[in-house]
């Protein structure tokens, strides 16, 4: 007789494990080839390996959210021949040196990684058609300083307007400024790009694609005129793409932007990009925002004492207004 505490299942063993137990040890991919991601399109990653382009998919161990970016160095498994109809698999993303991020706007706290491993950022700005917006320049500068990427202000269409106003505004920050027009010699720009990984960022219609086509013959980047109705450029590039320069180095051309949110950036990280100002700011009261009119700000004291130029402080504070 069965006791009341027994049932028909008590005589059966637990189901046996039919799969191999999981292991915490990750595969070792160190012997696999390393490629550079040059474009991303609907789950397909165009990579370059030993001078040959090939298509890859994301391996299942790679995170979906910001898992693979243009500019990433990745290890590839599978067919790396690059022949038509073949696919390789990205199994590892190597450590990134930098990541440039932005949000859609300041109300959006979601960070959107743009490119990886860039060491220089060209803020491409037209001097006219469309009219330059210093607020946008300041925001992109903030993102560059936060990512610890060297910014360069590249002013295009100098045949239409003078660069003097923007030079006066950004020279005090120590940001390099390059000026060009459709017929100008590009030697200075080429020298700045050589052996660097440079991301181009700017409004639609400022001439990014035109400049890329001049620097890389055969690049074939689409260009478009500025709309007469809105005064803004039309989007011609739809995704970021990395291209190798003939003399060495890489350009990462990005789609034109209408806004550049920096809600992910902390003001302290921007001050850290200016060692001379950061050293002076150590004497500020705790919690000092360093903006104009703050009581007992050490930066104002430094200007009064002649240890800091008023132009540099004004430029720094104008950039800080991008947070407001």
Residue pairs with C-beta under 8 A, 6 or more apart in sequence:
26 61
27 91
29 75
29 77
29 91
29 92
32 75
32 76
32 77
32 91
32 92
33 49
33 50
33 75
33 76
33 80
34 49
34 73
34 74
34 75
34 76
34 94
35 47
35 48
35 49
35 54
35 56
35 73
35 74
35 75
35 76
35 80
36 47
36 48
36 49
36 71
36 72
36 73
36 74
36 242
36 250
37 45
37 46
37 47
37 68
37 69
37 70
37 71
37 72
37 73
37 74
37 90
37 242
38 46
38 47
38 48
38 53
38 70
38 241
38 242
38 243
39 45
39 46
39 70
39 239
39 240
39 241
39 242
40 46
40 68
40 69
40 70
40 239
40 240
41 239
43 57
43 58
44 55
44 56
44 57
45 55
45 56
45 57
45 58
45 68
45 74
45 90
46 53
46 54
46 55
46 56
47 53
47 54
47 55
47 56
47 74
47 76
47 88
47 90
48 54
48 244
49 76
49 80
49 82
52 82
53 82
54 76
54 80
54 81
54 82
54 86
54 88
55 82
55 86
55 87
55 88
56 74
56 76
56 87
56 88
56 89
56 90
57 87
57 88
57 89
57 90
58 64
58 67
58 68
58 89
58 90
59 77
59 89
59 90
59 91
59 92
61 91
62 68
62 90
62 91
62 92
62 93
66 113
67 93
68 74
68 90
68 93
69 99
69 113
69 114
69 115
69 116
70 115
70 116
70 240
70 241
70 242
70 252
71 115
71 116
71 117
71 118
71 197
71 199
71 242
71 250
71 252
72 93
72 94
72 96
72 116
72 117
73 93
73 94
73 117
74 90
74 91
74 92
74 93
74 94
75 90
75 91
75 92
75 94
76 88
76 89
76 90
76 91
77 88
77 89
77 91
78 87
78 88
78 89
79 86
79 87
79 88
80 88
96 116
96 117
97 117
97 119
98 116
98 117
98 118
98 119
98 147
98 148
98 149
99 113
99 115
99 116
99 147
100 113
100 114
100 115
100 116
100 118
100 121
100 143
100 144
100 147
100 149
100 199
100 201
101 111
101 112
101 113
101 114
101 143
101 146
101 147
101 264
102 111
102 112
102 114
102 143
102 257
102 260
102 261
102 262
102 264
103 109
103 110
103 111
103 112
103 261
103 262
103 263
103 264
104 110
104 112
104 259
104 261
105 259
105 261
105 263
106 261
106 262
106 263
107 261
107 263
108 261
108 263
109 263
109 264
111 264
114 199
114 201
114 240
114 254
115 199
115 240
115 242
115 252
115 254
117 197
118 149
118 197
118 198
118 199
118 252
119 149
119 150
119 196
119 197
119 198
120 149
120 150
120 151
120 152
120 192
120 193
120 196
120 197
120 198
120 199
121 140
121 144
121 149
121 150
121 151
121 152
121 198
121 199
121 201
122 152
122 154
122 198
122 199
122 200
122 201
122 202
123 137
123 140
123 141
123 144
123 151
123 152
123 153
123 154
123 201
123 202
124 154
124 156
124 200
124 201
124 202
124 206
124 207
124 208
124 211
125 132
125 136
125 137
125 153
125 154
125 155
125 156
125 166
125 202
125 203
125 206
126 132
126 155
126 156
126 157
126 160
126 203
126 205
126 206
126 207
127 155
127 156
127 157
127 158
127 160
127 161
127 162
127 163
127 166
128 157
128 160
128 161
129 157
129 160
129 205
129 226
130 203
130 205
130 206
130 226
130 231
130 232
130 233
131 231
132 155
132 166
133 203
134 166
134 169
134 318
135 322
136 203
136 259
136 260
137 153
137 166
137 170
138 318
138 319
138 321
138 322
139 260
139 261
139 262
139 322
140 151
140 201
140 202
140 260
141 151
141 173
141 175
141 319
142 262
142 265
142 270
142 319
142 322
142 323
143 260
143 262
143 265
144 150
144 151
145 151
145 269
145 270
145 273
146 262
146 264
146 265
146 266
146 269
146 270
146 273
148 273
149 199
151 175
151 176
152 175
152 176
152 177
152 178
152 192
152 198
153 166
153 170
153 175
153 176
153 177
153 178
154 178
154 180
154 189
154 200
154 211
155 163
155 166
155 177
155 178
155 179
155 180
156 180
156 181
156 206
156 207
156 210
156 211
157 181
157 182
157 206
157 207
158 179
158 180
158 181
158 184
159 181
159 182
159 183
160 181
163 177
163 179
166 177
167 177
169 315
169 318
170 177
170 315
171 177
171 311
172 309
172 311
172 312
172 314
172 315
173 274
173 312
173 315
173 316
173 319
176 192
178 188
178 189
178 192
180 186
180 189
180 211
182 207
182 210
186 214
186 215
189 211
189 215
190 215
190 245
190 247
192 198
193 215
193 245
193 249
193 251
194 245
194 247
194 248
194 249
195 248
195 249
196 249
196 250
197 249
197 250
197 252
198 249
198 250
198 251
198 252
199 240
199 251
199 252
199 254
200 208
200 211
200 212
200 251
200 252
200 253
200 254
201 254
201 257
201 260
202 208
202 256
202 257
203 232
203 233
203 256
203 257
203 258
204 224
204 232
204 233
204 234
204 235
204 236
204 255
204 256
204 257
204 258
205 224
205 225
205 226
205 227
205 232
205 233
205 234
205 256
206 233
206 256
208 221
208 237
208 253
208 254
208 256
209 221
209 222
209 223
209 236
209 237
209 253
210 221
210 223
212 219
212 221
212 243
212 251
212 253
213 219
213 220
213 221
213 223
215 245
215 251
216 243
216 244
216 245
216 246
216 251
217 246
219 243
221 236
221 237
221 253
222 236
222 237
223 236
224 233
224 234
224 236
225 234
226 232
226 233
226 234
227 233
227 234
232 258
233 256
235 255
235 256
236 256
237 253
237 254
237 255
237 256
238 255
239 255
240 252
240 253
240 254
240 255
241 252
241 253
242 250
242 251
242 252
243 250
243 251
243 252
243 253
244 250
245 251
262 322
262 323
265 323
267 289
267 290
267 320
267 323
270 319
270 320
271 277
271 278
271 281
271 290
272 278
274 316
276 308
277 299
277 308
277 312
277 313
277 316
280 298
280 299
280 302
280 307
280 308
281 288
281 290
281 298
281 299
282 298
283 298
283 301
284 290
284 296
284 297
284 298
284 299
285 295
285 296
285 297
288 294
288 296
288 297
288 298
290 297
290 299
290 316
290 317
290 320
291 317
291 320
291 321
292 317
294 300
299 308
299 313
299 316
300 313
302 308
302 313
303 309
303 310
303 313
